C-alpha cells in the first residue's frame, strides 16, 4: 500500500485524497441570507445528520484552500443564525453545480442557477422550490476547526420544520428512496446517482445472526465464497435442518454438483438472487 501523512502533503493533496476516500457524501444545498437581506445559495458535501432528538444537521463551509478566505454562507450564518438545507435530487444536479460558482458577494445564486425562491415559514432564508425536501433550521453553534487554509467550520443546525413533496412519498407516508432520486458527491468532478446504486441489506439488529465464526469450516475457508457471501450466510438465525436439506435435494436437480467448488459456486449463484436458504441447503449436503 502507498501511505500518506498529512504533514507531508500539500493541502490540495490531502483534500483530494480525503474527498475521494470519504465518498459518496450527501449534499447540503444551503440557503442563507445576510444582514442586508441578500439571499445566497451554495452546496456543501461536508454534511450529515447527527441527532434525531433534537434533530441536528451539521455542514461545514471550509476556508478556501486558495487564499484562506471564508465563504459567503459562513459569513451569512454568522450574521443571521438561520439556514434552509435543501436536498439535491438528480433533476437539480446541474443547477446545483452552477450555484457553486464563486460569484461576488450580493449576487443571488437563485437567479444565476434559475431556481425559485420560496418563502419559509419559520426562518428568514428562502427555500429552493424545486427541491423535494426542504429543512428550515436555526443555527445553534458555529465551531471553527482552525484558522488556516482548508480549515472547516462546523455549522450545527437544529431542524425546525421539514417540507416534503408528496411526489417522493410512498402510500405509507414514508420517503421512497427510488422516487427521491438523490445525488451525492465523490472526489474531483464525480457525483453519484444514488438511485442507480442502492443495495438493500438486512440489518443485523433485526435478527441474531449466527456469525461467520459459526459457519462450518469448509464454508468459512472457501476459495469461492467471498467475504460478502460469508456475511450473508452468517446473518441467519439458524441453519436449515437435516430434513430441510434432504427435501431440497430431493425436489431439485442438483445431483450433478459433485465437488466442493461446484457446490460453492451454486450457493453463490443463489446468494446473488437473495435465496439464502437455498444457498445453505446446497452447502450443507
C-alpha positions in Angstrom: 0.0 0.0 0.0 1.0 3.6 -0.5 0.8 5.6 2.7 0.5 9.3 3.4 0.9 11.5 6.4 -1.0 14.8 6.2 2.1 16.7 7.4 4.0 15.6 4.3 1.2 16.5 1.9 0.1 19.8 0.4 -3.4 21.0 1.5 -4.6 20.3 -2.1 -3.3 16.8 -2.0 -4.8 15.8 1.3 -8.1 17.4 0.3 -8.2 15.4 -2.9 -7.3 12.2 -1.1 -9.9 12.6 1.6 -12.6 13.7 -0.8 -12.1 10.6 -2.9 -11.7 8.3 0.1 -14.8 9.5 2.0 -17.5 9.2 -0.6 -20.2 9.3 -1.6 -21.2 12.2 0.5 -24.7 13.8 0.8 -25.1 17.4 -0.3 -26.4 20.2 1.8 -27.9 22.8 -0.6 -27.7 25.7 1.9 -29.8 28.8 1.5 -28.8 31.7 3.7 -29.3 35.4 3.9 -27.0 38.3 5.1 -27.9 41.1 7.4 -28.8 43.3 4.5 -31.3 40.8 3.2 -29.2 39.4 0.2 -30.0 35.7 -0.4 -27.2 33.2 -1.0 -27.4 29.6 -2.2 -24.5 27.1 -2.2 -23.9 23.4 -2.0 -21.7 21.7 0.6 -20.7 18.0 0.7 -19.1 18.1 4.2 -22.6 17.4 5.6 -24.7 14.9 7.5 -27.3 14.2 10.2 -26.0 13.8 13.7 -29.0 13.5 16.0 -32.8 12.8 15.9 -33.7 14.3 19.3 -33.1 17.1 18.9 -32.9 16.8 15.1 -29.4 18.1 14.2 -27.7 18.6 10.9 -24.1 19.7 10.5 -22.4 21.1 7.4 -19.0 22.7 7.0 -18.2 25.7 4.8 -14.4 25.3 4.9 -11.9 28.2 4.4 -10.7 28.4 0.8 -7.5 26.5 0.2 -6.5 29.0 -2.4 -6.4 32.2 -0.3 -7.8 31.3 3.2 -10.8 33.4 2.6 -14.2 32.5 4.1 -17.3 31.7 2.1 -20.4 33.9 2.0 -22.5 31.1 3.5 -20.4 31.1 6.6 -20.4 34.9 6.9 -24.2 34.9 6.4 -25.0 32.4 9.2 -22.7 34.4 11.5 -24.9 37.4 10.7 -28.3 35.7 10.6 -28.3 32.4 12.5 -30.7 30.6 10.2 -30.4 28.3 7.2 -32.5 26.2 4.9 -31.0 22.8 3.9 -32.5 21.6 0.6 -31.8 18.1 -0.6 -30.4 17.7 -4.1 -32.0 15.2 -6.4 -31.0 14.2 -9.9 -33.2 16.8 -11.7 -31.3 19.6 -9.8 -27.7 18.4 -10.2 -26.7 20.8 -13.0 -28.3 23.8 -11.4 -26.8 22.9 -8.1 -23.4 22.7 -9.7 -23.8 26.1 -11.3 -24.7 27.7 -8.0 -21.3 26.7 -6.6 -19.7 29.2 -8.8 -17.9 31.8 -6.7 -20.0 34.8 -7.6 -19.3 38.2 -5.9 -20.9 38.9 -2.6 -24.5 40.1 -3.0 -25.1 38.1 -6.3 -28.2 36.0 -6.0 -27.4 32.4 -6.8 -31.1 31.5 -7.0 -31.3 33.8 -10.1 -27.9 32.7 -11.6 -29.0 29.0 -11.4 -32.6 29.6 -12.4 -34.1 28.3 -9.2 -37.2 29.6 -7.4 -37.1 31.3 -4.1 -39.9 30.0 -1.8 -40.7 31.8 1.4 -40.0 29.8 4.5 -42.5 29.5 7.4 -40.2 29.8 10.4 -36.9 31.3 9.2 -35.8 34.2 7.0 -33.7 32.4 4.3 -35.7 31.1 1.3 -36.3 27.5 0.4 -35.5 26.1 -3.0 -38.9 25.4 -4.5 -37.6 22.7 -6.9 -36.0 20.7 -4.1 -38.2 17.7 -3.0 -37.2 18.1 0.7 -36.5 21.4 2.4 -35.5 21.8 6.1 -35.8 25.0 7.9 -33.1 25.3 10.6 -31.8 27.6 13.3 -28.0 27.7 13.7 -27.3 26.8 17.3 -23.5 26.8 17.1 -20.6 27.5 14.7 -17.4 25.7 15.6 -14.2 26.7 13.8 -11.8 23.8 13.3 -8.8 26.1 12.6 -7.8 29.4 11.1 -5.5 28.2 8.2 -6.3 27.3 4.6 -8.8 24.5 4.3 -10.0 24.6 7.9 -13.6 23.6 8.3 -16.3 25.4 10.3 -19.0 23.2 11.7 -22.4 24.8 11.3 -24.6 23.0 13.8 -28.2 23.4 12.9 -31.5 22.3 14.6 -34.3 21.4 12.2 -37.4 23.4 13.0 -39.6 22.3 10.1 -39.4 19.8 7.2 -41.3 20.3 3.9 -41.6 17.1 1.8 -43.1 16.8 -1.6 -45.9 14.2 -1.9 -44.1 13.1 -5.1 -41.4 11.3 -3.1 -43.7 9.7 -0.5 -45.0 6.1 -0.6 -48.5 5.0 0.3 -47.5 4.8 4.0 -46.3 8.4 4.0 -42.6 7.4 4.1 -39.9 8.7 1.9 -39.4 6.4 -1.1 -35.6 6.4 -1.9 -36.2 5.4 -5.5 -38.6 8.3 -6.1 -36.4 10.8 -4.2 -33.5 10.1 -6.7 -30.8 11.7 -4.6 -27.3 12.5 -5.8 -24.1 12.5 -3.8 -20.6 13.8 -4.1 -17.5 11.9 -5.0 -13.9 13.1 -5.4 -12.8 15.5 -8.1 -15.7 16.2 -10.6 -17.5 12.9 -9.8 -21.1 12.6 -8.5 -23.1 9.6 -7.7 -26.8 9.0 -8.6 -28.0 7.1 -5.5 -30.9 5.5 -7.3 -28.6 3.6 -9.6 -26.6 2.1 -6.7 -28.9 1.2 -3.9 -28.3 -2.1 -2.1 -30.8 -3.5 0.4 -29.0 -5.4 3.2 -31.0 -6.8 6.2 -29.9 -5.1 9.3 -28.3 -7.5 11.9 -30.2 -5.7 14.7 -33.4 -7.2 13.4 -32.1 -10.8 13.7 -29.5 -12.5 15.8 -27.2 -13.8 13.1 -25.1 -16.9 13.9 -22.0 -15.0 12.7 -19.2 -16.1 10.3 -17.3 -17.8 13.2 -20.2 -20.3 13.5 -20.1 -21.3 9.8 -18.8 -24.8 9.0 -15.0 -24.7 8.4 -15.4 -25.9 4.8 -17.6 -22.9 4.2 -15.6 -20.4 6.2 -12.4 -21.3 4.4 -14.0 -21.5 0.9 -11.9 -20.5 -2.1 -15.0 -19.5 -3.9 -17.2 -17.6 -1.5 -16.3 -14.0 -0.8 -16.4 -12.1 2.4 -19.7 -10.6 1.4 -21.1 -14.1 0.7 -20.0 -15.2 4.2 -21.5 -12.1 5.7 -24.9 -13.0 4.2 -24.6 -16.7 5.3 -23.7 -15.6 8.8 -26.7 -13.3 9.1 -29.2 -16.2 9.6 -30.6 -17.1 13.0 -30.3 -20.9 12.4 -29.1 -23.3 9.7 -31.6 -25.4 7.8 -32.4 -28.7 9.5 -31.2 -32.0 8.0 -34.7 -32.8 6.9 -35.0 -29.4 5.1 -31.7 -30.1 3.3 -32.8 -33.6 2.3 -36.1 -32.3 1.0 -34.4 -29.6 -1.0 -32.1 -32.1 -2.7 -34.9 -34.5 -3.4 -37.0 -31.8 -5.1 -34.2 -30.0 -7.0 -32.0 -31.1 -9.8 -28.6 -30.6 -8.2 -27.4 -34.1 -8.4 -24.7 -33.0 -10.9 -23.0 -31.0 -8.2 -20.2 -33.3 -7.1 -17.2 -31.2 -5.9 -17.0 -28.7 -3.2 -16.1 -26.0 -5.7 -19.2 -26.7 -7.8 -21.5 -26.6 -4.7 -19.9 -23.3 -3.5 -20.4 -21.8 -7.0 -24.0 -22.9 -7.0 -24.6 -21.5 -3.5 -23.0 -18.2 -4.7 -25.5 -18.1 -7.6 -28.4 -18.4 -5.0 -26.9 -15.7 -2.8 -26.7 -13.3 -5.8 -30.5 -13.5 -6.2 -31.2 -13.4 -2.4 -32.1 -17.0 -1.9 -30.1 -17.6 1.3 -32.0 -20.7 2.4 -31.3 -22.5 -0.8 -27.7 -21.5 -0.7 -27.4 -23.1 2.7 -29.2 -26.2 1.6 -26.6 -26.6 -1.2 -23.7 -26.0 1.2 -24.9 -28.5 3.8 -25.2 -31.5 1.6 
